[in-house]
Amino acid sequence: MMKLNAKPVNFKMGEYISSGYTFLKSNFGDVFVAFLLCFVMSIIPFCGLLAIGNFYRYCRGLRKGEKVSSGDIFNFDNFMPYFIMQLILIGGLLLIYIPMIIFIPLMADGDNFSAGFGILYMIYLLFVYVAIFVVLIKAFYMTALISLGGITDVKTAWNMSVTMGKGNGLNMFLFILVIAILGYLGILACGIGLLLTIPFVYTAQYFALEDGMQQIEYDEIKEIGSENEF
């Protein structure tokens, strides 16, 4: 029986990008259809993260040679954890943006707008962006833990994700930045290229998450057997 033991992982940015490209190239038709269905499901309120998690699970099955169907993207088994997670995210964003309610009216009144207030506003915006990026990095492995690891408690998934990402914040930030740039290169091809590059972003992320999961998995039965040998 496979169990999870959260610990800091060895983050291999270059390997994930290379593996994501190779996997997409070898299974483009299947991955592309699954990606389109993932996009369609994301239109349903509160189903965006669920669709992405199902896409990662589909990639795992496809990679292992299992019999999978692109229709598996419309699986609602993990709806509640993602629903709760998104409610928390929405609440956090609302809390962060509350000062906007104060700043916007003051900015509209140009007569009372001072240089010092402008600097304060820029500092506030910087804080918002930093806070968002920190949360994104700390929550990096949550979708994998829920969809691939079977963790249904959001708090547990968060704590495990934070532990897995320790010491890898910069590498994870650079990974997100690089694949985002590569993904949006499709805009240069009149936007049509996005249909090729965005699926790559998802497959690269899948390999990053899958590798992290493999590093924290252990076989409980084998471990008990090894202990009995001693």
Disulfide bonds with the S-S distance in Angstrom:
none
